[in-house]
């Protein structure tokens, strides 16, 4: 069964940190590049960070130096993490993980809400 479950969001003050986790269950994920996306209110979903099956990473300019994406490949589940540091109010969004390649993505999970506010 293919499933994406995101967790770890919450309310944090500017300058704070959060660690998001995604459990991607299903054989399609183990050899796929994975990515974190986010969608702020009234805006389109945007790519935040990606990681290949071999561990190569890439980030959107707005999060470079602040966010770190990583992954752990278990037998039937891939865990993708996003360490978010020096958070800013503009990072407020619902965060989702999925396969990086548009044509191969699974159905989106429920996402996890990140709110950065004092």
N, C-alpha and C positions, 0 to 999 in steps of 0.2 A: 504494500500500500504506500502510495506516494503522499507524503505529508510534510508540511513546513510549520514549525512552531517556534515563534519568537518570544523572548522573555528578557527581563532585566531593565525595562524602562522605568521611569519614575519622574518625580519632581526634584530638581537640583538647582542650586544657586549658580549664578554666573561664576565661571572659574572652577567649578566642580567637575567631578568625573562620574562616569557610569560605564558599566561593562554589559553589553548586550550579548545574548547568546541565541543561536538558532539551531534547532535540531531538524535536520533534513533527512527524513526516512525514505528509503527507496534506493534501488540500485542505480538509478539514473544520476544520482548525485556524486558518486564516489570518484568518477573520472572527469567531472565537469568543473569548469571554473565557476566559482560562486561569487555572489555580490550582495552587498547591502545597498538598499535604496531607501529614500525617505520621501514623504509627502507632507508638506505643510498645508495648513488650511488655505483653500482658494488657489493652490498651486498644483502644477503637474508633478507626478512622481519623478524623482531624479536619482541618478546613480551617485552613490557616495564613495564606495570603495569596492575593489574586486580582488580576488585571489585565485590563481590557477591551481590545478591539482598538485602541481609541484611546488607551490608556495610563493610564486611571483606575485607581487602586489602592485596595485595602482590606486590612486586617490584623486578625487576631484580637488581642484586647487584650494577651495575654501576650507578643506579639512586637513590638508597636508601639514605634517608636523604636530597635529593634535590627535588624530585618530590612528588606530592600528588595527588592521584586520588580520585574523589568524584562523586556522582550521585544524581540526583533528578528525582523521578518517578512521572511524570504528568499522566493525564488520558490516553492519546494515544501516548505519546512520553516520552522516557527516555533521560535525558540529562546527559552526562558523561563529566566531566571536568578533565583536567590535568594541575595542577599548577606546572610550571617548574621554579625552582630557581637555582642560581649558575650555569648557563648554561656554557657548555664547547664546544669547536669546534667539538668534537666528538659526540655531540648531534645533529649535523646537519643531517637532514633526512626529508623525507615525513612521517607525522604521520597520522595513521589511527585508527579508533575505530571499534569494531565489538564484536560479542558474543565471550566469552572466549572459549567455547567448540568447537573444530575444526569441528566436524560433524554437528553442528547446525548453522554454520555461515551464514549470509546473504551475498549477493554480496557486494564486497568492494565499499566504496565511493571513491570520488576523492582525499581524503586526504588533508592535509594542510602542506605547506612547512615551515620548521623551519631552518633558517640559522644562525649559531653562528659564527661571524667573526668580527675582528676589522678593 
